Amino acid sequence: MTLDFSNEVKLFMIFDILGDTERTGPLLWHINRKRLEDIKNHTLDLIIISRILRNYLPSYIDFDKLTEYIICHDLPEAITGDITIFEGVSKEEIARTTNIAVKFLQENFGDIINFEHNINAFENGRDIEAKIARMIDKIHSATTFIKYQSEANVDLNNHSVMPTLRNHPFVVEKVSEGKDLADIFYEFHLRSVDISDEECAKYGISRTDGDKIVEVLKEFAAEMYKQKCNKTLFDIYNKFPLDAMKYNRNKN
């Protein structure tokens, strides 16, 4: 048997590009940190969240399918970059360039992973696994800045922050209420974590299961937010065994 992984290696290198592609949100808000989250970090975080919460979600959820959606959902950004409308790019133009990237991935690597199917399923919430993947994506967006804000206060009035962000009506409203950037992201993105009656029917799940899924995801985010408010988010670091940290370059 002759093995030829030339195309598989090329696909792996496209995934690897995500590790050099910083997410646009922290960049636009000028988060002052030695290392910002990249898209590969984001993808892995979604996989980890789904694994941590697995025992709390209905047993019929196909976690292989869920993971497949998560792995694929942002890969086009290795080609397009992490584009945002706040930089003046229209939704239509984002969709156009993304579709070109998806077509390229499918034509060149569709025999390895069905990117067109997985990405379209994710974007359209085709099944309950796609819906959960989308909600976990929102949970991560809702909690992204909790870590950054817990490390150091983010200056919402930094003159370098583009006006379209700082003057967004939701941001202006929450700043007037005394909210910080973690509060704002948390409240904004959690609004999208929901399963309607129509979606329960679409996915063939009970209202009880729909509520359970939403509750699990929201409670995970709420616990992270609570630990941010209580200033206990990083307490676990102090419990690491010192002998095991002898060679840890990040311990200081």
C-alpha positions in Angstrom: 0.0 0.0 0.0 1.4 3.4 -1.1 0.5 6.3 1.1 0.4 9.8 -0.4 -0.4 12.5 2.1 0.7 15.5 -0.1 -2.8 17.0 -0.1 -3.4 16.2 3.6 -0.2 18.1 4.5 -1.3 21.1 2.4 -4.6 21.1 4.2 -2.9 20.9 7.6 -0.8 23.9 6.7 -4.0 25.9 5.9 -5.2 25.0 9.4 -1.8 26.1 10.7 -2.3 29.5 9.2 -5.1 30.1 11.7 -2.5 30.0 14.4 -0.9 33.1 12.9 -4.2 34.9 12.4 -5.1 37.0 15.4 -8.8 37.6 16.0 -9.9 41.0 15.0 -11.9 41.9 18.1 -9.0 42.1 20.6 -7.0 44.0 17.9 -9.6 46.6 17.3 -10.1 47.2 21.0 -6.3 47.5 21.4 -6.0 44.9 24.2 -2.6 45.4 25.8 -1.3 41.9 26.1 1.9 40.1 25.1 -0.1 37.4 23.2 -3.6 37.8 21.8 -5.9 35.0 20.9 -5.6 33.6 17.4 -8.3 31.8 15.4 -6.7 28.4 16.1 -7.0 29.2 19.8 -10.6 30.1 19.3 -11.4 26.8 17.4 -9.7 24.7 20.1 -11.5 26.6 22.8 -14.9 25.7 21.3 -13.9 22.1 21.1 -12.8 22.2 24.8 -16.0 23.8 25.9 -18.1 21.2 24.0 -16.0 18.4 25.6 -16.3 19.9 29.1 -20.0 20.2 28.9 -20.6 16.9 27.1 -21.9 15.1 30.2 -24.6 17.8 30.7 -26.0 17.7 27.2 -28.6 15.2 25.8 -27.0 11.8 25.1 -28.2 11.8 21.5 -26.0 14.7 20.5 -23.5 13.5 17.9 -20.3 15.0 19.2 -18.2 13.8 16.3 -20.5 15.9 14.0 -20.4 18.8 16.5 -16.6 18.7 16.5 -16.5 18.5 12.7 -18.6 21.7 12.5 -16.4 23.5 15.0 -13.2 22.5 13.2 -14.5 23.7 9.8 -16.4 26.8 10.8 -13.6 29.4 10.7 -11.1 27.7 8.3 -12.1 30.1 5.4 -10.5 32.8 7.6 -7.1 31.3 6.9 -7.7 32.7 3.4 -9.9 35.7 3.9 -8.6 36.8 7.3 -11.0 37.7 10.2 -13.0 40.4 8.5 -15.4 42.6 10.3 -18.0 45.1 9.2 -16.6 47.6 11.7 -13.6 48.0 9.3 -16.0 49.2 6.6 -16.5 45.8 4.8 -20.1 45.1 4.0 -21.8 41.9 4.9 -22.3 41.1 1.2 -18.6 41.5 0.5 -17.7 39.3 3.5 -20.1 36.7 2.2 -18.7 36.9 -1.3 -15.0 36.5 -0.3 -16.0 33.7 2.2 -17.9 31.8 -0.5 -14.8 32.0 -2.7 -12.7 30.6 0.1 -15.2 27.8 0.8 -15.3 26.8 -2.9 -11.5 26.7 -3.0 -11.4 24.4 0.1 -14.1 22.1 -1.2 -12.5 21.8 -4.7 -9.1 21.1 -3.4 -9.7 19.2 -0.1 -13.4 18.1 -0.3 -12.3 14.4 -0.5 -10.7 14.8 3.0 -13.3 16.9 4.7 -16.6 18.1 3.2 -16.1 21.8 3.9 -19.0 23.0 1.8 -21.5 20.8 3.8 -20.0 21.5 7.2 -19.7 25.2 6.8 -23.1 25.6 5.3 -24.6 23.4 8.0 -22.9 25.5 10.7 -24.0 28.8 9.2 -27.6 27.7 8.7 -28.1 25.7 11.9 -29.0 22.7 9.8 -29.3 20.3 12.7 -29.1 20.4 16.5 -25.3 19.8 16.4 -24.8 22.8 14.2 -27.1 24.9 16.4 -25.1 23.9 19.5 -21.8 24.7 17.7 -23.1 28.1 16.8 -24.2 28.7 20.4 -20.9 27.6 21.8 -19.3 30.1 19.3 -21.5 32.8 20.9 -20.6 31.6 24.4 -16.9 32.0 23.5 -17.5 35.5 22.1 -19.5 36.3 25.2 -16.6 35.3 27.5 -13.5 36.3 25.4 -12.9 39.6 27.1 -13.6 38.2 30.6 -10.0 37.0 30.8 -8.6 40.1 29.3 -10.6 42.4 31.6 -9.7 40.2 34.6 -6.0 40.7 33.8 -6.1 44.5 33.3 -8.8 47.1 32.8 -9.6 47.8 29.1 -9.7 51.5 28.3 -13.0 52.0 26.5 -12.1 55.6 25.8 -8.8 54.8 24.1 -8.6 57.2 21.2 -7.2 54.4 19.0 -10.5 52.5 19.2 -12.4 53.1 16.0 -15.5 55.3 16.5 -17.8 52.7 14.9 -17.0 50.4 17.7 -17.0 52.8 20.6 -20.1 54.6 19.4 -22.1 51.4 18.7 -25.5 52.0 20.4 -25.2 49.0 22.6 -21.7 49.9 23.8 -22.8 53.5 24.5 -25.8 52.3 26.5 -23.7 49.9 28.6 -20.9 52.3 29.2 -23.5 54.8 30.5 -24.5 52.0 33.0 -20.9 51.7 34.2 -20.2 48.5 32.4 -16.8 47.4 31.3 -15.9 45.7 28.0 -16.3 42.2 29.4 -19.8 43.1 30.6 -20.6 44.4 27.2 -19.4 41.4 25.2 -21.1 39.1 27.8 -24.5 40.7 27.5 -24.4 41.2 23.8 -23.5 37.7 22.7 -25.5 35.8 25.2 -28.7 37.2 23.6 -28.0 34.8 20.7 -27.9 31.7 22.9 -31.5 30.5 22.6 -33.5 27.8 21.0 -37.0 28.8 19.8 -40.1 26.6 19.7 -39.7 26.6 15.9 -36.1 25.3 16.2 -37.2 22.6 18.6 -39.6 21.4 15.9 -37.0 21.7 13.2 -34.5 19.6 15.1 -37.0 17.1 16.4 -36.2 17.8 20.1 -38.5 18.5 23.0 -39.0 21.9 24.6 -37.5 20.5 27.7 -34.3 19.4 26.0 -34.1 22.8 24.2 -34.2 24.6 27.5 -31.7 22.2 29.0 -29.1 22.8 26.3 -29.5 26.6 26.6 -29.3 26.4 30.4 -26.1 24.4 30.3 -24.4 26.8 27.9 -25.5 29.9 29.7 -24.6 28.6 33.1 -21.1 27.8 32.0 -20.7 31.4 30.8 -22.4 32.8 33.9 -19.9 30.9 36.1 -17.0 32.5 34.2 -18.6 35.9 34.6 -19.2 35.3 38.3 -15.6 34.4 38.8 -14.6 37.6 37.0 -16.8 39.7 39.3 -15.5 37.9 42.4 -11.9 38.2 41.1 -11.4 34.4 41.5 -11.0 33.6 37.8 -7.2 32.9 38.2 -7.3 31.3 41.7 -6.5 27.9 40.3 -3.0 29.1 39.3 -2.1 29.4 42.9 -3.0 25.8 43.5 -0.7 24.4 40.9 2.0 22.1 42.5 5.2 24.1 42.6 7.4 21.0 41.9 5.6 20.5 38.6 6.2 24.2 37.6 10.0 24.0 38.0 10.6 24.4 34.3 7.5 26.5 33.4 8.7 29.6 31.5 5.3 31.3 32.1 5.3 31.0 35.9 6.4 34.6 36.4 
